[in-house]
Amino acid sequence: MNEEWTEIKAITRALSGDQTSQRKIYEAYFPAASRLAYLLLRDGMDAEEVVQDAFVYAFGNLERYDAARGSFWTWLRVILVSRCRNKRRRKRIARVSLEVLESLGQTPRDPEPSSDPANALDRWDTRRAVYKALESVSPGARDALVLRYYEGLAYREIAEILGCSNDAARSRVAHGKVQLRRQLSGEARQLIQERGAARTAGVG
Amino acid sequence: MMTKHLEACHLARLSDGAAPGEAAGHLKWCVPCQRTLADYVWLQREIAAALEAEATEAPVASPDWEGVRSRLGEAPRERPDRRVMVAMAVGLTVCAMLIAPFSARGDLQVPMMALDAPSTAPAPAEATGVATGIGPNMALSNKHEGRTRRALLPFVPPPTPPEQGA
């Protein structure tokens, strides 16, 4: 409650042009905005650019923010997702392979430390496979998956952000999962075949 | 009893809390559908974990407040501009709709051309007046402004005024 009150107070001051309050708001939401933009765009520089654009727009149009309709983050997120989608549309973003991203140091590098290295490796492999498979999901479905499973939004909120109906939002998430499962099944099959071939070669 | 397997999308929706409805009966006994549903439940957890890991280790740049601040001064405020643009667009459309019928009929051409044969020769006009349609002929042409279409006469130069002392 106190936090909400502080945010509203900061926004009221920011509205009157108080740059200290604007800066506070910016610094409070910058990390979350950057992460979400990165997940949607999968490019650090693009994400940085879009986040700045979103904040410039938000502060330039702060009178449009209606606290009764939701938190500042809810409003900023709508702006951010919309800008990410525009950016992707403009760029016709190339699906960068995991290997290229890794060479740029833009993927999770090391599994988290664990007392059980085998388990940690399994988890890392699974996450890596899911992460890689997410690249193959269509952008619309991917946005919906990120909003649903990273941001933890309700379908109603996803629909509002993506500008579609509740049912369409639900369908996008479901289609994303179907695509993902198909992709992972294919990879799993391939892995089993490769292991089988290696075992046969080892025996032979 | 449903004998056909449930569609993948349907199962994906069920895994996320959609009401099973008729599918509940099928799911009670169909092992392949149960497995697929379990796959989707597992997949949801993995998606969340993978995205969380990716976000945590994402190359997040340090905040650049100065960059935002410098752009704020030059950022146009969208709302008033959009309103003005919409108002102007509506105004122009209305104007165009009002003018279009006249324009199509040619009534907007220089009015002095739409003359019925005058009973008397019009008074001579100065050359500039004729060319621009400003002069004594204006009164006549205004009199003939109306909604009925009439043939436009070809331009006839006004008679030469009688020479002084002739």
Interface residues (C-beta under 8 A of the other chain):
Chain A: Q19 Q22 R23 Y26 E27 F30 P31 S34 R35 L36 Y38 L39 G44 A47 E48 Q52 F55 V56 Y57 F59 G60 N61 E63 R64 G105 Q106 T107 P108 R109 R123 T126 R127 V130 Y131 L134 L145 V146 R148 Y149 Y150 R170 S171 V173 A174 H175 K177 V178 L180 R181 L184
Chain B: A8 C9 H10 A12 R13 S15 D16 A18 D39 Y40 L43 Q44 E46 I47 A48 A49 A50 L51 E52 A53 E54 A55 T56 E57 A58 P59 V60 A61 P63 D64 W65 G67 V68 R69 R71 L72 A75 P76 R77 E78 R79
